[in-house]
Amino acid sequence: MVQVTRKDEREANENVIRRFNRKVLQSGVLSTAKASMRFQKPVSKTERRKKAILRKERKADKMAKMRLGVR
């Protein structure tokens, strides 16, 4: 957990925000959160290839329909 000190009476708001951001970066909370957002379950190579082929075919079909003016 990040320890955040309180604002002093004469301290500017910008300094408090800068101090908070520095502590958050040093603690590594943000990097772990971003890493968990990008996590994907392990999938075999063949499954990834099949999905890529399907995406490519769908995109080509969509582009062909768009060129013809069909929705």
N, CA, C and O atoms as a Tripos MOL2 file, in Angstrom:
@<TRIPOS>MOLECULE
protein
  284   283    71     0     0
PROTEIN
NO_CHARGES

@<TRIPOS>ATOM
      1 N           0.8340   -1.1770    0.0000 N.3       1 MET1
      2 CA          0.0000    0.0000    0.0000 C.3       1 MET1
      3 C           0.8780    1.2400    0.0000 C.2       1 MET1
      4 O           1.9680    1.2390    0.5740 O.2       1 MET1
      5 N           0.4140    2.2680   -0.6280 N.am      2 VAL2
      6 CA          1.1670    3.4980   -0.7660 C.3       2 VAL2
      7 C           0.9550    4.3560    0.4740 C.2       2 VAL2
      8 O          -0.1750    4.5530    0.9220 O.2       2 VAL2
      9 N           2.0500    4.8620    1.0170 N.am      3 GLN3
     10 CA          1.9450    5.7840    2.1340 C.3       3 GLN3
     11 C           1.9500    7.1960    1.5920 C.2       3 GLN3
     12 O           2.8800    7.5930    0.8900 O.2       3 GLN3
     13 N           0.9190    7.9550    1.9110 N.am      4 VAL4
     14 CA          0.8340    9.3260    1.4400 C.3       4 VAL4
     15 C           0.7930   10.2340    2.6540 C.2       4 VAL4
     16 O          -0.0450   10.0650    3.5400 O.2       4 VAL4
     17 N           1.6990   11.1930    2.6890 N.am      5 THR5
     18 CA          1.7110   12.1410    3.7960 C.3       5 THR5
     19 C           0.7040   13.2300    3.5170 C.2       5 THR5
     20 O           0.3330   13.4730    2.3690 O.2       5 THR5
     21 N           0.2710   13.8760    4.5600 N.am      6 ARG6
     22 CA         -0.7430   14.9170    4.4080 C.3       6 ARG6
     23 C          -0.1190   16.2300    3.9470 C.2       6 ARG6
     24 O           1.0930   16.4260    4.0340 O.2       6 ARG6
     25 N          -0.9530   17.1010    3.4680 N.am      7 LYS7
     26 CA         -0.5140   18.3910    2.9570 C.3       7 LYS7
     27 C          -0.1420   19.3040    4.1240 C.2       7 LYS7
     28 O          -0.8670   19.4100    5.1130 O.2       7 LYS7
     29 N           1.0050   19.9560    3.9800 N.am      8 ASP8
     30 CA          1.3870   20.9640    4.9610 C.3       8 ASP8
     31 C           0.5540   22.2180    4.7230 C.2       8 ASP8
     32 O          -0.0620   22.3750    3.6690 O.2       8 ASP8
     33 N           0.5400   23.1130    5.7190 N.am      9 GLU9
     34 CA         -0.2870   24.3120    5.5900 C.3       9 GLU9
     35 C           0.1670   25.2130    4.4500 C.2       9 GLU9
     36 O          -0.6590   25.7820    3.7360 O.2       9 GLU9
     37 N           1.4740   25.3410    4.2800 N.am     10 ARG10
     38 CA          1.9960   26.2720    3.2740 C.3      10 ARG10
     39 C           2.3300   25.5910    1.9480 C.2      10 ARG10
     40 O           2.7970   26.2540    1.0220 O.2      10 ARG10
     41 N           2.1050   24.3040    1.8420 N.am     11 GLU11
     42 CA          2.4980   23.5670    0.6430 C.3      11 GLU11
     43 C           1.4760   23.7620   -0.4810 C.2      11 GLU11
     44 O           0.2690   23.7560   -0.2400 O.2      11 GLU11
     45 N           1.9660   23.9320   -1.6940 N.am     12 ALA12
     46 CA          1.0890   24.1310   -2.8520 C.3      12 ALA12
     47 C           0.4660   22.8020   -3.2660 C.2      12 ALA12
     48 O           1.0250   21.7320   -3.0230 O.2      12 ALA12
     49 N          -0.7000   22.8940   -3.8940 N.am     13 ASN13
     50 CA         -1.4090   21.6890   -4.3380 C.3      13 ASN13
     51 C          -0.5970   20.9150   -5.3700 C.2      13 ASN13
     52 O          -0.6000   19.6840   -5.3740 O.2      13 ASN13
     53 N           0.0980   21.6380   -6.2450 N.am     14 GLU14
     54 CA          0.9080   20.9800   -7.2710 C.3      14 GLU14
     55 C           1.9910   20.1110   -6.6550 C.2      14 GLU14
     56 O           2.2850   19.0240   -7.1520 O.2      14 GLU14
     57 N           2.5840   20.5970   -5.5670 N.am     15 ASN15
     58 CA          3.6310   19.8220   -4.8950 C.3      15 ASN15
     59 C           3.0670   18.5470   -4.2840 C.2      15 ASN15
     60 O           3.7130   17.5000   -4.3190 O.2      15 ASN15
     61 N           1.8810   18.6300   -3.7320 N.am     16 VAL16
     62 CA          1.2530   17.4490   -3.1290 C.3      16 VAL16
     63 C           0.9560   16.4220   -4.2150 C.2      16 VAL16
     64 O           1.2010   15.2300   -4.0250 O.2      16 VAL16
     65 N           0.4300   16.8740   -5.3490 N.am     17 ILE17
     66 CA          0.1280   15.9650   -6.4540 C.3      17 ILE17
     67 C           1.4030   15.3310   -6.9830 C.2      17 ILE17
     68 O           1.4400   14.1300   -7.2480 O.2      17 ILE17
     69 N           2.4580   16.1450   -7.1390 N.am     18 ARG18
     70 CA          3.7360   15.6210   -7.6310 C.3      18 ARG18
     71 C           4.2940   14.5740   -6.6640 C.2      18 ARG18
     72 O           4.7890   13.5310   -7.0910 O.2      18 ARG18
     73 N           4.2120   14.8520   -5.3750 N.am     19 ARG19
     74 CA          4.7120   13.9140   -4.3630 C.3      19 ARG19
     75 C           3.9120   12.6080   -4.3890 C.2      19 ARG19
     76 O           4.4780   11.5190   -4.2970 O.2      19 ARG19
     77 N           2.5880   12.7370   -4.5150 N.am     20 PHE20
     78 CA          1.7320   11.5520   -4.5810 C.3      20 PHE20
     79 C           2.0740   10.7140   -5.8060 C.2      20 PHE20
     80 O           2.2250    9.4970   -5.7000 O.2      20 PHE20
     81 N           2.1980   11.3580   -6.9750 N.am     21 ASN21
     82 CA          2.5260   10.6280   -8.2030 C.3      21 ASN21
     83 C           3.8560    9.9090   -8.0790 C.2      21 ASN21
     84 O           3.9840    8.7680   -8.5230 O.2      21 ASN21
     85 N           4.8400   10.5510   -7.4890 N.am     22 ARG22
     86 CA          6.1500    9.9340   -7.3180 C.3      22 ARG22
     87 C           6.0640    8.7020   -6.4280 C.2      22 ARG22
     88 O           6.6830    7.6800   -6.7240 O.2      22 ARG22
     89 N           5.3070    8.7880   -5.3450 N.am     23 LYS23
     90 CA          5.1760    7.6410   -4.4450 C.3      23 LYS23
     91 C           4.4280    6.4860   -5.1120 C.2      23 LYS23
     92 O           4.7640    5.3210   -4.9010 O.2      23 LYS23
     93 N           3.4250    6.8070   -5.9100 N.am     24 VAL24
     94 CA          2.6820    5.7600   -6.6120 C.3      24 VAL24
     95 C           3.5930    5.0540   -7.6070 C.2      24 VAL24
     96 O           3.5800    3.8270   -7.7020 O.2      24 VAL24
     97 N           4.3800    5.8220   -8.3460 N.am     25 LEU25
     98 CA          5.3080    5.2240   -9.3130 C.3      25 LEU25
     99 C           6.3560    4.3610   -8.6200 C.2      25 LEU25
    100 O           6.6820    3.2750   -9.0990 O.2      25 LEU25
    101 N           6.8830    4.8350   -7.5010 N.am     26 GLN26
    102 CA          7.9130    4.0840   -6.7850 C.3      26 GLN26
    103 C           7.3650    2.8030   -6.1770 C.2      26 GLN26
    104 O           8.0880    1.8140   -6.0560 O.2      26 GLN26
    105 N           6.1000    2.8130   -5.7940 N.am     27 SER27
    106 CA          5.5260    1.6260   -5.1610 C.3      27 SER27
    107 C           5.2600    0.5080   -6.1660 C.2      27 SER27
    108 O           5.2350   -0.6630   -5.7870 O.2      27 SER27
    109 N           5.0590    0.8500   -7.4460 N.am     28 GLY28
    110 CA          4.8190   -0.1600   -8.4680 C.3      28 GLY28
    111 C           3.3670   -0.5860   -8.5910 C.2      28 GLY28
    112 O           3.0740   -1.5640   -9.2790 O.2      28 GLY28
    113 N           2.4600    0.1140   -7.9490 N.am     29 VAL29
    114 CA          1.0450   -0.2410   -7.9920 C.3      29 VAL29
    115 C           0.5040   -0.1090   -9.4090 C.2      29 VAL29
    116 O          -0.2290   -0.9740   -9.8870 O.2      29 VAL29
    117 N           0.8720    0.9780  -10.0750 N.am     30 LEU30
    118 CA          0.3760    1.2220  -11.4270 C.3      30 LEU30
    119 C           0.8580    0.1690  -12.4060 C.2      30 LEU30
    120 O           0.0810   -0.3100  -13.2320 O.2      30 LEU30
    121 N           2.1260   -0.1970  -12.3240 N.am     31 SER31
    122 CA          2.6660   -1.1740  -13.2750 C.3      31 SER31
    123 C           2.0110   -2.5390  -13.0960 C.2      31 SER31
    124 O           1.7500   -3.2270  -14.0830 O.2      31 SER31
    125 N           1.7420   -2.9420  -11.8600 N.am     32 THR32
    126 CA          1.0790   -4.2330  -11.6520 C.3      32 THR32
    127 C          -0.3640   -4.1950  -12.1500 C.2      32 THR32
    128 O          -0.8610   -5.1800  -12.6970 O.2      32 THR32
    129 N          -1.0310   -3.0690  -11.9620 N.am     33 ALA33
    130 CA         -2.4100   -2.9500  -12.4460 C.3      33 ALA33
    131 C          -2.4580   -3.0140  -13.9650 C.2      33 ALA33
    132 O          -3.3240   -3.6830  -14.5300 O.2      33 ALA33
    133 N          -1.5380   -2.3260  -14.6320 N.am     34 LYS34
    134 CA         -1.5110   -2.3460  -16.0910 C.3      34 LYS34
    135 C          -1.1500   -3.7330  -16.6090 C.2      34 LYS34
    136 O          -1.6900   -4.1790  -17.6220 O.2      34 LYS34
    137 N          -0.2420   -4.4130  -15.9230 N.am     35 ALA35
    138 CA          0.1470   -5.7580  -16.3480 C.3      35 ALA35
    139 C          -1.0340   -6.7180  -16.2350 C.2      35 ALA35
    140 O          -1.2110   -7.5810  -17.0950 O.2      35 ALA35
    141 N          -1.8370   -6.5790  -15.1920 N.am     36 SER36
    142 CA         -2.9770   -7.4700  -15.0350 C.3      36 SER36
    143 C          -4.0570   -7.1730  -16.0690 C.2      36 SER36
    144 O          -4.8300   -8.0620  -16.4260 O.2      36 SER36
    145 N          -4.1210   -5.9360  -16.5540 N.am     37 MET37
    146 CA         -5.0960   -5.5970  -17.5940 C.3      37 MET37
    147 C          -4.7370   -6.2590  -18.9150 C.2      37 MET37
    148 O          -5.6240   -6.6300  -19.6850 O.2      37 MET37
    149 N          -3.4380   -6.4110  -19.1850 N.am     38 ARG38
    150 CA         -3.0030   -6.9690  -20.4590 C.3      38 ARG38
    151 C          -2.8440   -8.4790  -20.4280 C.2      38 ARG38
    152 O          -2.4770   -9.0780  -21.4390 O.2      38 ARG38
    153 N          -3.1090   -9.1010  -19.3060 N.am     39 PHE39
    154 CA         -2.8920  -10.5460  -19.1850 C.3      39 PHE39
    155 C          -3.8400  -11.3010  -20.1010 C.2      39 PHE39
    156 O          -5.0340  -11.0070  -20.1620 O.2      39 PHE39
    157 N          -3.2970  -12.2730  -20.8080 N.am     40 GLN40
    158 CA         -4.1150  -13.1480  -21.6390 C.3      40 GLN40
    159 C          -3.8240  -14.5850  -21.2480 C.2      40 GLN40
    160 O          -2.6920  -14.9340  -20.9140 O.2      40 GLN40
    161 N          -4.8390  -15.4010  -21.2920 N.am     41 LYS41
    162 CA         -4.6430  -16.8070  -20.9860 C.3      41 LYS41
    163 C          -3.7730  -17.4340  -22.0650 C.2      41 LYS41
    164 O          -3.8880  -17.0650  -23.2340 O.2      41 LYS41
    165 N          -2.9170  -18.3590  -21.7060 N.am     42 PRO42
    166 CA         -2.0630  -18.9800  -22.7160 C.3      42 PRO42
    167 C          -2.8840  -19.7960  -23.7110 C.2      42 PRO42
    168 O          -3.7170  -20.6170  -23.3260 O.2      42 PRO42
    169 N          -2.6360  -19.5550  -24.9890 N.am     43 VAL43
    170 CA         -3.3430  -20.2320  -26.0620 C.3      43 VAL43
    171 C          -2.2970  -20.8600  -26.9720 C.2      43 VAL43
    172 O          -1.2210  -20.2990  -27.1810 O.2      43 VAL43
    173 N          -2.6210  -22.0200  -27.5060 N.am     44 SER44
    174 CA         -1.6600  -22.7010  -28.3570 C.3      44 SER44
    175 C          -1.4610  -21.9410  -29.6650 C.2      44 SER44
    176 O          -2.2850  -21.1130  -30.0520 O.2      44 SER44
    177 N          -0.3530  -22.2380  -30.3330 N.am     45 LYS45
    178 CA         -0.0310  -21.5640  -31.5880 C.3      45 LYS45
    179 C          -1.1020  -21.8090  -32.6420 C.2      45 LYS45
    180 O          -1.4820  -20.8960  -33.3750 O.2      45 LYS45
    181 N          -1.5850  -23.0450  -32.7160 N.am     46 THR46
    182 CA         -2.5740  -23.3650  -33.7560 C.3      46 THR46
    183 C          -3.8600  -22.5800  -33.5480 C.2      46 THR46
    184 O          -4.4680  -22.1150  -34.5120 O.2      46 THR46
    185 N          -4.2780  -22.4310  -32.2950 N.am     47 GLU47
    186 CA         -5.4980  -21.6680  -32.0290 C.3      47 GLU47
    187 C          -5.3210  -20.2060  -32.4020 C.2      47 GLU47
    188 O          -6.2170  -19.5930  -32.9830 O.2      47 GLU47
    189 N          -4.1520  -19.6440  -32.0630 N.am     48 ARG48
    190 CA         -3.8760  -18.2540  -32.4140 C.3      48 ARG48
    191 C          -3.8760  -18.0740  -33.9290 C.2      48 ARG48
    192 O          -4.4050  -17.0860  -34.4370 O.2      48 ARG48
    193 N          -3.2840  -19.0240  -34.6510 N.am     49 ARG49
    194 CA         -3.2470  -18.9290  -36.1040 C.3      49 ARG49
    195 C          -4.6480  -19.0050  -36.7010 C.2      49 ARG49
    196 O          -4.9850  -18.2470  -37.6100 O.2      49 ARG49
    197 N          -5.4730  -19.9380  -36.1740 N.am     50 LYS50
    198 CA         -6.8440  -20.0640  -36.6660 C.3      50 LYS50
    199 C          -7.6290  -18.7640  -36.4550 C.2      50 LYS50
    200 O          -8.3550  -18.3130  -37.3410 O.2      50 LYS50
    201 N          -7.4700  -18.1740  -35.2700 N.am     51 LYS51
    202 CA         -8.1720  -16.9310  -34.9850 C.3      51 LYS51
    203 C          -7.6910  -15.8030  -35.8930 C.2      51 LYS51
    204 O          -8.4900  -14.9850  -36.3500 O.2      51 LYS51
    205 N          -6.3840  -15.7600  -36.1530 N.am     52 ALA52
    206 CA         -5.8390  -14.7290  -37.0350 C.3      52 ALA52
    207 C          -6.3650  -14.8880  -38.4520 C.2      52 ALA52
    208 O          -6.6870  -13.9000  -39.1120 O.2      52 ALA52
    209 N          -6.4540  -16.1240  -38.9210 N.am     53 ILE53
    210 CA         -6.9770  -16.3880  -40.2640 C.3      53 ILE53
    211 C          -8.4340  -15.9510  -40.3500 C.2      53 ILE53
    212 O          -8.8380  -15.3320  -41.3340 O.2      53 ILE53
    213 N          -9.2280  -16.2670  -39.3260 N.am     54 LEU54
    214 CA        -10.6390  -15.8570  -39.3090 C.3      54 LEU54
    215 C         -10.7650  -14.3350  -39.3400 C.2      54 LEU54
    216 O         -11.5780  -13.7890  -40.0860 O.2      54 LEU54
    217 N          -9.9500  -13.6480  -38.5220 N.am     55 ARG55
    218 CA         -9.9900  -12.1880  -38.5080 C.3      55 ARG55
    219 C          -9.6690  -11.6220  -39.8870 C.2      55 ARG55
    220 O         -10.3340  -10.7020  -40.3620 O.2      55 ARG55
    221 N          -8.6480  -12.1780  -40.5190 N.am     56 LYS56
    222 CA         -8.2330  -11.7060  -41.8320 C.3      56 LYS56
    223 C          -9.3420  -11.9180  -42.8620 C.2      56 LYS56
    224 O          -9.6090  -11.0350  -43.6770 O.2      56 LYS56
    225 N          -9.9910  -13.0920  -42.8280 N.am     57 GLU57
    226 CA        -11.0780  -13.3800  -43.7680 C.3      57 GLU57
    227 C         -12.2600  -12.4510  -43.5400 C.2      57 GLU57
    228 O         -12.8390  -11.9400  -44.4990 O.2      57 GLU57
    229 N         -12.6280  -12.2250  -42.2720 N.am     58 ARG58
    230 CA        -13.7470  -11.3380  -41.9730 C.3      58 ARG58
    231 C         -13.4630   -9.9120  -42.4420 C.2      58 ARG58
    232 O         -14.3360   -9.2420  -42.9940 O.2      58 ARG58
    233 N         -12.2340   -9.4590  -42.2140 N.am     59 LYS59
    234 CA        -11.8660   -8.1130  -42.6300 C.3      59 LYS59
    235 C         -11.9210   -7.9890  -44.1480 C.2      59 LYS59
    236 O         -12.4230   -6.9930  -44.6690 O.2      59 LYS59
    237 N         -11.4080   -8.9950  -44.8670 N.am     60 ALA60
    238 CA        -11.4370   -8.9710  -46.3240 C.3      60 ALA60
    239 C         -12.8730   -8.9670  -46.8310 C.2      60 ALA60
    240 O         -13.1960   -8.2490  -47.7770 O.2      60 ALA60
    241 N         -13.7400   -9.7680  -46.2050 N.am     61 ASP61
    242 CA        -15.1450   -9.8180  -46.5860 C.3      61 ASP61
    243 C         -15.8200   -8.4700  -46.3470 C.2      61 ASP61
    244 O         -16.5970   -8.0000  -47.1770 O.2      61 ASP61
    245 N         -15.5200   -7.8630  -45.2230 N.am     62 LYS62
    246 CA        -16.0960   -6.5710  -44.8850 C.3      62 LYS62
    247 C         -15.6580   -5.5010  -45.8790 C.2      62 LYS62
    248 O         -16.4690   -4.6870  -46.3200 O.2      62 LYS62
    249 N         -14.3600   -5.5050  -46.2340 N.am     63 MET63
    250 CA        -13.8480   -4.5390  -47.1870 C.3      63 MET63
    251 C         -14.4750   -4.7460  -48.5700 C.2      63 MET63
    252 O         -14.8000   -3.7790  -49.2590 O.2      63 MET63
    253 N         -14.6410   -6.0000  -48.9680 N.am     64 ALA64
    254 CA        -15.2480   -6.2860  -50.2620 C.3      64 ALA64
    255 C         -16.6940   -5.7810  -50.3090 C.2      64 ALA64
    256 O         -17.1130   -5.1920  -51.3050 O.2      64 ALA64
    257 N         -17.4410   -6.0060  -49.2570 N.am     65 LYS65
    258 CA        -18.8200   -5.5220  -49.1920 C.3      65 LYS65
    259 C         -18.8510   -4.0090  -49.2090 C.2      65 LYS65
    260 O         -19.7210   -3.4110  -49.8420 O.2      65 LYS65
    261 N         -17.9060   -3.3790  -48.5160 N.am     66 MET66
    262 CA        -17.8670   -1.9250  -48.4640 C.3      66 MET66
    263 C         -17.5910   -1.3510  -49.8570 C.2      66 MET66
    264 O         -18.1690   -0.3340  -50.2400 O.2      66 MET66
    265 N         -16.7030   -2.0120  -50.6120 N.am     67 ARG67
    266 CA        -16.3920   -1.5560  -51.9640 C.3      67 ARG67
    267 C         -17.6020   -1.6580  -52.8950 C.2      67 ARG67
    268 O         -17.8100   -0.8230  -53.7750 O.2      67 ARG67
    269 N         -18.3940   -2.7150  -52.6670 N.am     68 LEU68
    270 CA        -19.5990   -2.9140  -53.4890 C.3      68 LEU68
    271 C         -20.7540   -2.0320  -53.0500 C.2      68 LEU68
    272 O         -21.7230   -1.8650  -53.7910 O.2      68 LEU68
    273 N         -20.6630   -1.4710  -51.8630 N.am     69 GLY69
    274 CA        -21.7430   -0.6310  -51.3480 C.3      69 GLY69
    275 C         -22.8230   -1.4340  -50.6650 C.2      69 GLY69
    276 O         -23.9260   -0.9290  -50.4560 O.2      69 GLY69
    277 N         -22.5340   -2.6730  -50.3130 N.am     70 VAL70
    278 CA        -23.4780   -3.5260  -49.6190 C.3      70 VAL70
    279 C         -23.1330   -3.5150  -48.1290 C.2      70 VAL70
    280 O         -21.9630   -3.5120  -47.7450 O.2      70 VAL70
    281 N         -24.1560   -3.5090  -47.3230 N.am     71 ARG71
    282 CA        -23.8750   -3.5050  -45.8910 C.3      71 ARG71
    283 C         -23.8720   -4.8840  -45.3290 C.2      71 ARG71
    284 O         -23.6510   -5.0620  -44.1310 O.2      71 ARG71
@<TRIPOS>BOND
     1     1     2 1
     2     2     3 1
     3     3     4 2
     4     3     5 am
     5     5     6 1
     6     6     7 1
     7     7     8 2
     8     7     9 am
     9     9    10 1
    10    10    11 1
    11    11    12 2
    12    11    13 am
    13    13    14 1
    14    14    15 1
    15    15    16 2
    16    15    17 am
    17    17    18 1
    18    18    19 1
    19    19    20 2
    20    19    21 am
    21    21    22 1
    22    22    23 1
    23    23    24 2
    24    23    25 am
    25    25    26 1
    26    26    27 1
    27    27    28 2
    28    27    29 am
    29    29    30 1
    30    30    31 1
    31    31    32 2
    32    31    33 am
    33    33    34 1
    34    34    35 1
    35    35    36 2
    36    35    37 am
    37    37    38 1
    38    38    39 1
    39    39    40 2
    40    39    41 am
    41    41    42 1
    42    42    43 1
    43    43    44 2
    44    43    45 am
    45    45    46 1
    46    46    47 1
    47    47    48 2
    48    47    49 am
    49    49    50 1
    50    50    51 1
    51    51    52 2
    52    51    53 am
    53    53    54 1
    54    54    55 1
    55    55    56 2
    56    55    57 am
    57    57    58 1
    58    58    59 1
    59    59    60 2
    60    59    61 am
    61    61    62 1
    62    62    63 1
    63    63    64 2
    64    63    65 am
    65    65    66 1
    66    66    67 1
    67    67    68 2
    68    67    69 am
    69    69    70 1
    70    70    71 1
    71    71    72 2
    72    71    73 am
    73    73    74 1
    74    74    75 1
    75    75    76 2
    76    75    77 am
    77    77    78 1
    78    78    79 1
    79    79    80 2
    80    79    81 am
    81    81    82 1
    82    82    83 1
    83    83    84 2
    84    83    85 am
    85    85    86 1
    86    86    87 1
    87    87    88 2
    88    87    89 am
    89    89    90 1
    90    90    91 1
    91    91    92 2
    92    91    93 am
    93    93    94 1
    94    94    95 1
    95    95    96 2
    96    95    97 am
    97    97    98 1
    98    98    99 1
    99    99   100 2
   100    99   101 am
   101   101   102 1
   102   102   103 1
   103   103   104 2
   104   103   105 am
   105   105   106 1
   106   106   107 1
   107   107   108 2
   108   107   109 am
   109   109   110 1
   110   110   111 1
   111   111   112 2
   112   111   113 am
   113   113   114 1
   114   114   115 1
   115   115   116 2
   116   115   117 am
   117   117   118 1
   118   118   119 1
   119   119   120 2
   120   119   121 am
   121   121   122 1
   122   122   123 1
   123   123   124 2
   124   123   125 am
   125   125   126 1
   126   126   127 1
   127   127   128 2
   128   127   129 am
   129   129   130 1
   130   130   131 1
   131   131   132 2
   132   131   133 am
   133   133   134 1
   134   134   135 1
   135   135   136 2
   136   135   137 am
   137   137   138 1
   138   138   139 1
   139   139   140 2
   140   139   141 am
   141   141   142 1
   142   142   143 1
   143   143   144 2
   144   143   145 am
   145   145   146 1
   146   146   147 1
   147   147   148 2
   148   147   149 am
   149   149   150 1
   150   150   151 1
   151   151   152 2
   152   151   153 am
   153   153   154 1
   154   154   155 1
   155   155   156 2
   156   155   157 am
   157   157   158 1
   158   158   159 1
   159   159   160 2
   160   159   161 am
   161   161   162 1
   162   162   163 1
   163   163   164 2
   164   163   165 am
   165   165   166 1
   166   166   167 1
   167   167   168 2
   168   167   169 am
   169   169   170 1
   170   170   171 1
   171   171   172 2
   172   171   173 am
   173   173   174 1
   174   174   175 1
   175   175   176 2
   176   175   177 am
   177   177   178 1
   178   178   179 1
   179   179   180 2
   180   179   181 am
   181   181   182 1
   182   182   183 1
   183   183   184 2
   184   183   185 am
   185   185   186 1
   186   186   187 1
   187   187   188 2
   188   187   189 am
   189   189   190 1
   190   190   191 1
   191   191   192 2
   192   191   193 am
   193   193   194 1
   194   194   195 1
   195   195   196 2
   196   195   197 am
   197   197   198 1
   198   198   199 1
   199   199   200 2
   200   199   201 am
   201   201   202 1
   202   202   203 1
   203   203   204 2
   204   203   205 am
   205   205   206 1
   206   206   207 1
   207   207   208 2
   208   207   209 am
   209   209   210 1
   210   210   211 1
   211   211   212 2
   212   211   213 am
   213   213   214 1
   214   214   215 1
   215   215   216 2
   216   215   217 am
   217   217   218 1
   218   218   219 1
   219   219   220 2
   220   219   221 am
   221   221   222 1
   222   222   223 1
   223   223   224 2
   224   223   225 am
   225   225   226 1
   226   226   227 1
   227   227   228 2
   228   227   229 am
   229   229   230 1
   230   230   231 1
   231   231   232 2
   232   231   233 am
   233   233   234 1
   234   234   235 1
   235   235   236 2
   236   235   237 am
   237   237   238 1
   238   238   239 1
   239   239   240 2
   240   239   241 am
   241   241   242 1
   242   242   243 1
   243   243   244 2
   244   243   245 am
   245   245   246 1
   246   246   247 1
   247   247   248 2
   248   247   249 am
   249   249   250 1
   250   250   251 1
   251   251   252 2
   252   251   253 am
   253   253   254 1
   254   254   255 1
   255   255   256 2
   256   255   257 am
   257   257   258 1
   258   258   259 1
   259   259   260 2
   260   259   261 am
   261   261   262 1
   262   262   263 1
   263   263   264 2
   264   263   265 am
   265   265   266 1
   266   266   267 1
   267   267   268 2
   268   267   269 am
   269   269   270 1
   270   270   271 1
   271   271   272 2
   272   271   273 am
   273   273   274 1
   274   274   275 1
   275   275   276 2
   276   275   277 am
   277   277   278 1
   278   278   279 1
   279   279   280 2
   280   279   281 am
   281   281   282 1
   282   282   283 1
   283   283   284 2
@<TRIPOS>SUBSTRUCTURE
     1 MET1         2 RESIDUE 1 A MET
     2 VAL2         6 RESIDUE 1 A VAL
     3 GLN3        10 RESIDUE 1 A GLN
     4 VAL4        14 RESIDUE 1 A VAL
     5 THR5        18 RESIDUE 1 A THR
     6 ARG6        22 RESIDUE 1 A ARG
     7 LYS7        26 RESIDUE 1 A LYS
     8 ASP8        30 RESIDUE 1 A ASP
     9 GLU9        34 RESIDUE 1 A GLU
    10 ARG10       38 RESIDUE 1 A ARG
    11 GLU11       42 RESIDUE 1 A GLU
    12 ALA12       46 RESIDUE 1 A ALA
    13 ASN13       50 RESIDUE 1 A ASN
    14 GLU14       54 RESIDUE 1 A GLU
    15 ASN15       58 RESIDUE 1 A ASN
    16 VAL16       62 RESIDUE 1 A VAL
    17 ILE17       66 RESIDUE 1 A ILE
    18 ARG18       70 RESIDUE 1 A ARG
    19 ARG19       74 RESIDUE 1 A ARG
    20 PHE20       78 RESIDUE 1 A PHE
    21 ASN21       82 RESIDUE 1 A ASN
    22 ARG22       86 RESIDUE 1 A ARG
    23 LYS23       90 RESIDUE 1 A LYS
    24 VAL24       94 RESIDUE 1 A VAL
    25 LEU25       98 RESIDUE 1 A LEU
    26 GLN26      102 RESIDUE 1 A GLN
    27 SER27      106 RESIDUE 1 A SER
    28 GLY28      110 RESIDUE 1 A GLY
    29 VAL29      114 RESIDUE 1 A VAL
    30 LEU30      118 RESIDUE 1 A LEU
    31 SER31      122 RESIDUE 1 A SER
    32 THR32      126 RESIDUE 1 A THR
    33 ALA33      130 RESIDUE 1 A ALA
    34 LYS34      134 RESIDUE 1 A LYS
    35 ALA35      138 RESIDUE 1 A ALA
    36 SER36      142 RESIDUE 1 A SER
    37 MET37      146 RESIDUE 1 A MET
    38 ARG38      150 RESIDUE 1 A ARG
    39 PHE39      154 RESIDUE 1 A PHE
    40 GLN40      158 RESIDUE 1 A GLN
    41 LYS41      162 RESIDUE 1 A LYS
    42 PRO42      166 RESIDUE 1 A PRO
    43 VAL43      170 RESIDUE 1 A VAL
    44 SER44      174 RESIDUE 1 A SER
    45 LYS45      178 RESIDUE 1 A LYS
    46 THR46      182 RESIDUE 1 A THR
    47 GLU47      186 RESIDUE 1 A GLU
    48 ARG48      190 RESIDUE 1 A ARG
    49 ARG49      194 RESIDUE 1 A ARG
    50 LYS50      198 RESIDUE 1 A LYS
    51 LYS51      202 RESIDUE 1 A LYS
    52 ALA52      206 RESIDUE 1 A ALA
    53 ILE53      210 RESIDUE 1 A ILE
    54 LEU54      214 RESIDUE 1 A LEU
    55 ARG55      218 RESIDUE 1 A ARG
    56 LYS56      222 RESIDUE 1 A LYS
    57 GLU57      226 RESIDUE 1 A GLU
    58 ARG58      230 RESIDUE 1 A ARG
    59 LYS59      234 RESIDUE 1 A LYS
    60 ALA60      238 RESIDUE 1 A ALA
    61 ASP61      242 RESIDUE 1 A ASP
    62 LYS62      246 RESIDUE 1 A LYS
    63 MET63      250 RESIDUE 1 A MET
    64 ALA64      254 RESIDUE 1 A ALA
    65 LYS65      258 RESIDUE 1 A LYS
    66 MET66      262 RESIDUE 1 A MET
    67 ARG67      266 RESIDUE 1 A ARG
    68 LEU68      270 RESIDUE 1 A LEU
    69 GLY69      274 RESIDUE 1 A GLY
    70 VAL70      278 RESIDUE 1 A VAL
    71 ARG71      282 RESIDUE 1 A ARG
